[in-house]
């Protein structure tokens, strides 16, 4: 309830990004700031090697 993300959830996100051959990162990067998650998105992409 603290608004954090568990290690398991984070690993799931990173795996989805790694396997997402058709993932539209341009779109995600465009709208992430509007949702307040740009920093989280960039970290997830970096962890996934994207």
PQR file with spaces between the fields and no chain letter, atoms N, CA, C, O and H, PARSE charges and radii, in Angstrom:
ATOM       1  N    UNK     1       0.813   -1.198    0.000 -0.4000 1.5000
ATOM       2  CA   UNK     1       0.000    0.000    0.000 -0.0000 2.0000
ATOM       3  C    UNK     1       0.856    1.261    0.000  0.5500 1.7000
ATOM       4  O    UNK     1       0.323    2.368   -0.078 -0.5500 1.4000
ATOM       5  N    UNK     2       2.143    1.113    0.084 -0.4000 1.5000
ATOM       6  CA   UNK     2       3.036    2.267    0.118 -0.0000 2.0000
ATOM       7  C    UNK     2       3.299    2.882   -1.233  0.5500 1.7000
ATOM       8  O    UNK     2       4.054    3.850   -1.330 -0.5500 1.4000
ATOM       9  H    UNK     2       2.576    0.214    0.147  0.4000 1.0000
ATOM      10  N    UNK     3       2.697    2.348   -2.284 -0.4000 1.5000
ATOM      11  CA   UNK     3       2.883    2.923   -3.608 -0.0000 2.0000
ATOM      12  C    UNK     3       4.135    2.428   -4.303  0.5500 1.7000
ATOM      13  O    UNK     3       4.462    2.888   -5.397 -0.5500 1.4000
ATOM      14  H    UNK     3       2.083    1.563   -2.205  0.4000 1.0000
ATOM      15  N    UNK     4       4.829    1.505   -3.687 -0.4000 1.5000
ATOM      16  CA   UNK     4       6.054    0.965   -4.270 -0.0000 2.0000
ATOM      17  C    UNK     4       5.754   -0.191   -5.204  0.5500 1.7000
ATOM      18  O    UNK     4       4.601   -0.552   -5.442 -0.5500 1.4000
ATOM      19  H    UNK     4       4.563    1.131   -2.798  0.4000 1.0000
ATOM      20  N    UNK     5       6.816   -0.749   -5.715 -0.4000 1.5000
ATOM      21  CA   UNK     5       6.684   -1.892   -6.607 -0.0000 2.0000
ATOM      22  C    UNK     5       7.568   -3.004   -6.068  0.5500 1.7000
ATOM      23  O    UNK     5       8.697   -2.759   -5.645 -0.5500 1.4000
ATOM      24  H    UNK     5       7.753   -0.456   -5.521  0.4000 1.0000
ATOM      25  N    UNK     6       7.058   -4.210   -6.085 -0.4000 1.5000
ATOM      26  CA   UNK     6       7.832   -5.324   -5.563 -0.0000 2.0000
ATOM      27  C    UNK     6       8.878   -5.754   -6.587  0.5500 1.7000
ATOM      28  O    UNK     6       8.777   -5.427   -7.770 -0.5500 1.4000
ATOM      29  H    UNK     6       6.140   -4.409   -6.429  0.4000 1.0000
ATOM      30  N    UNK     7       9.865   -6.478   -6.124 -0.4000 1.5000
ATOM      31  CA   UNK     7      10.906   -7.002   -7.007 -0.0000 2.0000
ATOM      32  C    UNK     7      10.296   -7.907   -8.063  0.5500 1.7000
ATOM      33  O    UNK     7      10.694   -7.867   -9.228 -0.5500 1.4000
ATOM      34  H    UNK     7       9.947   -6.743   -5.163  0.4000 1.0000
ATOM      35  N    UNK     8       9.354   -8.703   -7.667 -0.4000 1.5000
ATOM      36  CA   UNK     8       8.698   -9.610   -8.627 -0.0000 2.0000
ATOM      37  C    UNK     8       7.965   -8.825   -9.714  0.5500 1.7000
ATOM      38  O    UNK     8       8.059   -9.153  -10.897 -0.5500 1.4000
ATOM      39  H    UNK     8       9.031   -8.735   -6.721  0.4000 1.0000
ATOM      40  N    UNK     9       7.240   -7.792   -9.307 -0.4000 1.5000
ATOM      41  CA   UNK     9       6.538   -6.963  -10.286 -0.0000 2.0000
ATOM      42  C    UNK     9       7.529   -6.293  -11.232  0.5500 1.7000
ATOM      43  O    UNK     9       7.314   -6.256  -12.443 -0.5500 1.4000
ATOM      44  H    UNK     9       7.164   -7.525   -8.346  0.4000 1.0000
ATOM      45  N    UNK    10       8.615   -5.763  -10.670 -0.4000 1.5000
ATOM      46  CA   UNK    10       9.629   -5.095  -11.498 -0.0000 2.0000
ATOM      47  C    UNK    10      10.221   -6.074  -12.508  0.5500 1.7000
ATOM      48  O    UNK    10      10.366   -5.741  -13.684 -0.5500 1.4000
ATOM      49  H    UNK    10       8.790   -5.793   -9.686  0.4000 1.0000
ATOM      50  N    UNK    11      10.558   -7.260  -12.061 -0.4000 1.5000
ATOM      51  CA   UNK    11      11.124   -8.269  -12.960 -0.0000 2.0000
ATOM      52  C    UNK    11      10.132   -8.647  -14.054  0.5500 1.7000
ATOM      53  O    UNK    11      10.530   -8.883  -15.195 -0.5500 1.4000
ATOM      54  H    UNK    11      10.440   -7.530  -11.105  0.4000 1.0000
ATOM      55  N    UNK    12       8.857   -8.706  -13.721 -0.4000 1.5000
ATOM      56  CA   UNK    12       7.827   -8.988  -14.724 -0.0000 2.0000
ATOM      57  C    UNK    12       7.787   -7.879  -15.775  0.5500 1.7000
ATOM      58  O    UNK    12       7.711   -8.160  -16.971 -0.5500 1.4000
ATOM      59  H    UNK    12       8.533   -8.514  -12.794  0.4000 1.0000
ATOM      60  N    UNK    13       7.838   -6.641  -15.338 -0.4000 1.5000
ATOM      61  CA   UNK    13       7.830   -5.507  -16.265 -0.0000 2.0000
ATOM      62  C    UNK    13       9.027   -5.568  -17.199  0.5500 1.7000
ATOM      63  O    UNK    13       8.887   -5.409  -18.412 -0.5500 1.4000
ATOM      64  H    UNK    13       7.900   -6.413  -14.366  0.4000 1.0000
ATOM      65  N    UNK    14      10.191   -5.797  -16.639 -0.4000 1.5000
ATOM      66  CA   UNK    14      11.421   -5.854  -17.440 -0.0000 2.0000
ATOM      67  C    UNK    14      11.350   -6.993  -18.454  0.5500 1.7000
ATOM      68  O    UNK    14      11.773   -6.822  -19.597 -0.5500 1.4000
ATOM      69  H    UNK    14      10.305   -5.926  -15.654  0.4000 1.0000
ATOM      70  N    UNK    15      10.831   -8.134  -18.061 -0.4000 1.5000
ATOM      71  CA   UNK    15      10.703   -9.261  -18.982 -0.0000 2.0000
ATOM      72  C    UNK    15       9.729   -8.958  -20.121  0.5500 1.7000
ATOM      73  O    UNK    15       9.974   -9.337  -21.266 -0.5500 1.4000
ATOM      74  H    UNK    15      10.488   -8.273  -17.132  0.4000 1.0000
ATOM      75  N    UNK    16       8.635   -8.282  -19.810 -0.4000 1.5000
ATOM      76  CA   UNK    16       7.679   -7.901  -20.861 -0.0000 2.0000
ATOM      77  C    UNK    16       8.368   -6.975  -21.857  0.5500 1.7000
ATOM      78  O    UNK    16       8.189   -7.119  -23.066 -0.5500 1.4000
ATOM      79  H    UNK    16       8.436   -7.975  -18.879  0.4000 1.0000
ATOM      80  N    UNK    17       9.142   -6.037  -21.362 -0.4000 1.5000
ATOM      81  CA   UNK    17       9.854   -5.111  -22.254 -0.0000 2.0000
ATOM      82  C    UNK    17      10.876   -5.864  -23.100  0.5500 1.7000
ATOM      83  O    UNK    17      10.990   -5.614  -24.300 -0.5500 1.4000
ATOM      84  H    UNK    17       9.288   -5.920  -20.380  0.4000 1.0000
ATOM      85  N    UNK    18      11.614   -6.775  -22.491 -0.4000 1.5000
ATOM      86  CA   UNK    18      12.621   -7.544  -23.229 -0.0000 2.0000
ATOM      87  C    UNK    18      12.002   -8.342  -24.368  0.5500 1.7000
ATOM      88  O    UNK    18      12.584   -8.445  -25.448 -0.5500 1.4000
ATOM      89  H    UNK    18      11.521   -6.978  -21.516  0.4000 1.0000
ATOM      90  N    UNK    19      10.838   -8.896  -24.130 -0.4000 1.5000
ATOM      91  CA   UNK    19      10.184   -9.752  -25.126 -0.0000 2.0000
ATOM      92  C    UNK    19       9.291   -8.977  -26.081  0.5500 1.7000
ATOM      93  O    UNK    19       8.792   -9.532  -27.059 -0.5500 1.4000
ATOM      94  H    UNK    19      10.366   -8.812  -23.252  0.4000 1.0000
ATOM      95  N    UNK    20       9.089   -7.698  -25.798 -0.4000 1.5000
ATOM      96  CA   UNK    20       8.173   -6.891  -26.585 -0.0000 2.0000
ATOM      97  C    UNK    20       8.786   -6.380  -27.875  0.5500 1.7000
ATOM      98  O    UNK    20       9.169   -5.213  -27.963 -0.5500 1.4000
ATOM      99  H    UNK    20       9.495   -7.248  -25.003  0.4000 1.0000
ATOM     100  N    UNK    21       8.881   -7.240  -28.872 -0.4000 1.5000
ATOM     101  CA   UNK    21       9.467   -6.850  -30.147 -0.0000 2.0000
ATOM     102  C    UNK    21       8.696   -5.738  -30.834  0.5500 1.7000
ATOM     103  O    UNK    21       9.270   -4.973  -31.609 -0.5500 1.4000
ATOM     104  H    UNK    21       8.570   -8.188  -28.800  0.4000 1.0000
ATOM     105  N    UNK    22       7.416   -5.642  -30.564 -0.4000 1.5000
ATOM     106  CA   UNK    22       6.604   -4.611  -31.197 -0.0000 2.0000
ATOM     107  C    UNK    22       6.223   -3.507  -30.209  0.5500 1.7000
ATOM     108  O    UNK    22       5.286   -2.745  -30.450 -0.5500 1.4000
ATOM     109  H    UNK    22       6.950   -6.264  -29.935  0.4000 1.0000
ATOM     110  N    UNK    23       6.939   -3.428  -29.121 -0.4000 1.5000
ATOM     111  CA   UNK    23       6.676   -2.414  -28.110 -0.0000 2.0000
ATOM     112  C    UNK    23       6.989   -1.031  -28.686  0.5500 1.7000
ATOM     113  O    UNK    23       8.096   -0.798  -29.171 -0.5500 1.4000
ATOM     114  H    UNK    23       7.700   -4.047  -28.925  0.4000 1.0000
ATOM     115  N    UNK    24       6.036   -0.131  -28.636 -0.4000 1.5000
ATOM     116  CA   UNK    24       6.185    1.210  -29.203 -0.0000 2.0000
ATOM     117  C    UNK    24       6.781    2.133  -28.138  0.5500 1.7000
ATOM     118  O    UNK    24       6.058    2.813  -27.411 -0.5500 1.4000
ATOM     119  H    UNK    24       5.137   -0.321  -28.242  0.4000 1.0000
ATOM     120  N    UNK    25       8.112    2.140  -28.064 -0.4000 1.5000
ATOM     121  CA   UNK    25       8.780    2.940  -27.042 -0.0000 2.0000
ATOM     122  C    UNK    25       8.639    4.436  -27.294  0.5500 1.7000
ATOM     123  O    UNK    25       8.655    5.225  -26.349 -0.5500 1.4000
ATOM     124  H    UNK    25       8.699    1.588  -28.656  0.4000 1.0000
ATOM     125  N    UNK    26       8.504    4.831  -28.544 -0.4000 1.5000
ATOM     126  CA   UNK    26       8.286    6.254  -28.848 -0.0000 2.0000
ATOM     127  C    UNK    26       6.981    6.713  -28.198  0.5500 1.7000
ATOM     128  O    UNK    26       6.933    7.756  -27.546 -0.5500 1.4000
ATOM     129  H    UNK    26       8.491    4.190  -29.311  0.4000 1.0000
ATOM     130  N    UNK    27       5.941    5.931  -28.383 -0.4000 1.5000
ATOM     131  CA   UNK    27       4.631    6.239  -27.791 -0.0000 2.0000
ATOM     132  C    UNK    27       4.724    6.246  -26.264  0.5500 1.7000
ATOM     133  O    UNK    27       4.223    7.160  -25.610 -0.5500 1.4000
ATOM     134  H    UNK    27       5.980    5.084  -28.912  0.4000 1.0000
ATOM     135  N    UNK    28       5.360    5.232  -25.711 -0.4000 1.5000
ATOM     136  CA   UNK    28       5.477    5.151  -24.254 -0.0000 2.0000
ATOM     137  C    UNK    28       6.222    6.357  -23.694  0.5500 1.7000
ATOM     138  O    UNK    28       5.810    6.940  -22.691 -0.5500 1.4000
ATOM     139  H    UNK    28       5.767    4.489  -26.243  0.4000 1.0000
ATOM     140  N    UNK    29       7.328    6.730  -24.352 -0.4000 1.5000
ATOM     141  CA   UNK    29       8.112    7.878  -23.887 -0.0000 2.0000
ATOM     142  C    UNK    29       7.343    9.193  -24.062  0.5500 1.7000
ATOM     143  O    UNK    29       7.550   10.137  -23.301 -0.5500 1.4000
ATOM     144  H    UNK    29       7.663    6.257  -25.167  0.4000 1.0000
ATOM     145  N    UNK    30       6.480    9.254  -25.037 -0.4000 1.5000
ATOM     146  CA   UNK    30       5.702   10.464  -25.268 -0.0000 2.0000
ATOM     147  C    UNK    30       4.671   10.680  -24.163  0.5500 1.7000
ATOM     148  O    UNK    30       4.465   11.811  -23.723 -0.5500 1.4000
ATOM     149  H    UNK    30       6.312    8.486  -25.656  0.4000 1.0000
ATOM     150  N    UNK    31       4.030    9.618  -23.717 -0.4000 1.5000
ATOM     151  CA   UNK    31       2.938    9.767  -22.768 -0.0000 2.0000
ATOM     152  C    UNK    31       3.310    9.494  -21.312  0.5500 1.7000
ATOM     153  O    UNK    31       2.550    9.848  -20.411 -0.5500 1.4000
ATOM     154  H    UNK    31       4.198    8.699  -24.074  0.4000 1.0000
ATOM     155  N    UNK    32       4.436    8.887  -21.070 -0.4000 1.5000
ATOM     156  CA   UNK    32       4.842    8.599  -19.691 -0.0000 2.0000
ATOM     157  C    UNK    32       4.917    9.855  -18.819  0.5500 1.7000
ATOM     158  O    UNK    32       4.491    9.810  -17.665 -0.5500 1.4000
ATOM     159  H    UNK    32       5.054    8.599  -21.802  0.4000 1.0000
ATOM     160  N    UNK    33       5.443   10.973  -19.329 -0.4000 1.5000
ATOM     161  CA   UNK    33       5.477   12.179  -18.481 -0.0000 2.0000
ATOM     162  C    UNK    33       4.088   12.665  -18.061  0.5500 1.7000
ATOM     163  O    UNK    33       3.922   13.183  -16.957 -0.5500 1.4000
ATOM     164  H    UNK    33       5.790   11.010  -20.266  0.4000 1.0000
ATOM     165  N    UNK    34       3.113   12.504  -18.918 -0.4000 1.5000
ATOM     166  CA   UNK    34       1.749   12.928  -18.588 -0.0000 2.0000
ATOM     167  C    UNK    34       1.169   12.085  -17.458  0.5500 1.7000
ATOM     168  O    UNK    34       0.286   12.529  -16.724 -0.5500 1.4000
ATOM     169  H    UNK    34       3.249   12.084  -19.815  0.4000 1.0000
ATOM     170  N    UNK    35       1.672   10.878  -17.332 -0.4000 1.5000
ATOM     171  CA   UNK    35       1.199    9.973  -16.284 -0.0000 2.0000
ATOM     172  C    UNK    35       2.087   10.013  -15.044  0.5500 1.7000
ATOM     173  O    UNK    35       1.785    9.385  -14.030 -0.5500 1.4000
ATOM     174  H    UNK    35       2.389   10.516  -17.928  0.4000 1.0000
ATOM     175  N    UNK    36       3.187   10.762  -15.140 -0.4000 1.5000
ATOM     176  CA   UNK    36       4.104   10.867  -14.002 -0.0000 2.0000
ATOM     177  C    UNK    36       4.971    9.638  -13.802  0.5500 1.7000
ATOM     178  O    UNK    36       5.420    9.369  -12.688 -0.5500 1.4000
ATOM     179  H    UNK    36       3.431   11.273  -15.964  0.4000 1.0000
ATOM     180  N    UNK    37       5.214    8.886  -14.877 -0.4000 1.5000
ATOM     181  CA   UNK    37       6.000    7.654  -14.748 -0.0000 2.0000
ATOM     182  C    UNK    37       7.207    7.619  -15.692  0.5500 1.7000
ATOM     183  O    UNK    37       7.747    6.547  -15.964 -0.5500 1.4000
ATOM     184  H    UNK    37       4.850    9.104  -15.783  0.4000 1.0000
ATOM     185  N    UNK    38       7.630    8.780  -16.188 -0.4000 1.5000
ATOM     186  CA   UNK    38       8.736    8.826  -17.146 -0.0000 2.0000
ATOM     187  C    UNK    38      10.021    8.241  -16.561  0.5500 1.7000
ATOM     188  O    UNK    38      10.733    7.501  -17.240 -0.5500 1.4000
ATOM     189  H    UNK    38       7.191    9.651  -15.966  0.4000 1.0000
ATOM     190  N    UNK    39      10.315    8.569  -15.315 -0.4000 1.5000
ATOM     191  CA   UNK    39      11.537    8.060  -14.696 -0.0000 2.0000
ATOM     192  C    UNK    39      11.479    6.546  -14.515  0.5500 1.7000
ATOM     193  O    UNK    39      12.483    5.858  -14.698 -0.5500 1.4000
ATOM     194  H    UNK    39       9.737    9.170  -14.763  0.4000 1.0000
ATOM     195  N    UNK    40      10.332    6.040  -14.162 -0.4000 1.5000
ATOM     196  CA   UNK    40      10.163    4.593  -13.986 -0.0000 2.0000
ATOM     197  C    UNK    40      10.278    3.884  -15.331  0.5500 1.7000
ATOM     198  O    UNK    40      10.910    2.832  -15.431 -0.5500 1.4000
ATOM     199  H    UNK    40       9.517    6.599  -14.013  0.4000 1.0000
ATOM     200  N    UNK    41       9.671    4.457  -16.357 -0.4000 1.5000
ATOM     201  CA   UNK    41       9.757    3.873  -17.699 -0.0000 2.0000
ATOM     202  C    UNK    41      11.200    3.812  -18.158  0.5500 1.7000
ATOM     203  O    UNK    41      11.645    2.775  -18.652 -0.5500 1.4000
ATOM     204  H    UNK    41       9.158    5.312  -16.276  0.4000 1.0000
ATOM     205  N    UNK    42      11.940    4.902  -18.006 -0.4000 1.5000
ATOM     206  CA   UNK    42      13.327    4.926  -18.467 -0.0000 2.0000
ATOM     207  C    UNK    42      14.172    3.902  -17.722  0.5500 1.7000
ATOM     208  O    UNK    42      15.044    3.269  -18.316 -0.5500 1.4000
ATOM     209  H    UNK    42      11.579    5.744  -17.605  0.4000 1.0000
ATOM     210  N    UNK    43      13.920    3.734  -16.423 -0.4000 1.5000
ATOM     211  CA   UNK    43      14.671    2.734  -15.654 -0.0000 2.0000
ATOM     212  C    UNK    43      14.324    1.333  -16.112  0.5500 1.7000
ATOM     213  O    UNK    43      15.203    0.480  -16.229 -0.5500 1.4000
ATOM     214  H    UNK    43      13.211    4.249  -15.941  0.4000 1.0000
ATOM     215  N    UNK    44      13.058    1.090  -16.372 -0.4000 1.5000
ATOM     216  CA   UNK    44      12.628   -0.233  -16.842 -0.0000 2.0000
ATOM     217  C    UNK    44      13.240   -0.532  -18.213  0.5500 1.7000
ATOM     218  O    UNK    44      13.707   -1.646  -18.454 -0.5500 1.4000
ATOM     219  H    UNK    44      12.343    1.783  -16.277  0.4000 1.0000
ATOM     220  N    UNK    45      13.240    0.449  -19.103 -0.4000 1.5000
ATOM     221  CA   UNK    45      13.840    0.256  -20.427 -0.0000 2.0000
ATOM     222  C    UNK    45      15.346   -0.003  -20.308  0.5500 1.7000
ATOM     223  O    UNK    45      15.889   -0.864  -21.001 -0.5500 1.4000
ATOM     224  H    UNK    45      12.861    1.353  -18.907  0.4000 1.0000
ATOM     225  N    UNK    46      16.000    0.730  -19.446 -0.4000 1.5000
ATOM     226  CA   UNK    46      17.435    0.531  -19.234 -0.0000 2.0000
ATOM     227  C    UNK    46      17.721   -0.860  -18.668  0.5500 1.7000
ATOM     228  O    UNK    46      18.647   -1.535  -19.117 -0.5500 1.4000
ATOM     229  H    UNK    46      15.560    1.429  -18.884  0.4000 1.0000
ATOM     230  N    UNK    47      16.936   -1.284  -17.694 -0.4000 1.5000
ATOM     231  CA   UNK    47      17.123   -2.603  -17.097 -0.0000 2.0000
ATOM     232  C    UNK    47      16.879   -3.709  -18.115  0.5500 1.7000
ATOM     233  O    UNK    47      17.459   -4.791  -18.024 -0.5500 1.4000
ATOM     234  H    UNK    47      16.184   -0.735  -17.329  0.4000 1.0000
ATOM     235  N    UNK    48      16.008   -3.423  -19.092 -0.4000 1.5000
ATOM     236  CA   UNK    48      15.700   -4.407  -20.144 -0.0000 2.0000
ATOM     237  C    UNK    48      16.701   -4.327  -21.298  0.5500 1.7000
ATOM     238  O    UNK    48      16.653   -5.138  -22.224 -0.5500 1.4000
ATOM     239  H    UNK    48      15.537   -2.544  -19.165  0.4000 1.0000
ATOM     240  N    UNK    49      17.598   -3.360  -21.240 -0.4000 1.5000
ATOM     241  CA   UNK    49      18.598   -3.230  -22.306 -0.0000 2.0000
ATOM     242  C    UNK    49      18.052   -2.587  -23.563  0.5500 1.7000
ATOM     243  O    UNK    49      18.554   -2.843  -24.658 -0.5500 1.4000
ATOM     244  H    UNK    49      17.638   -2.702  -20.488  0.4000 1.0000
ATOM     245  N    UNK    50      17.035   -1.757  -23.424 -0.4000 1.5000
ATOM     246  CA   UNK    50      16.423   -1.083  -24.573 -0.0000 2.0000
ATOM     247  C    UNK    50      16.829    0.367  -24.636  0.5500 1.7000
ATOM     248  O    UNK    50      16.406    1.088  -25.540 -0.5500 1.4000
ATOM     249  H    UNK    50      16.628   -1.549  -22.535  0.4000 1.0000
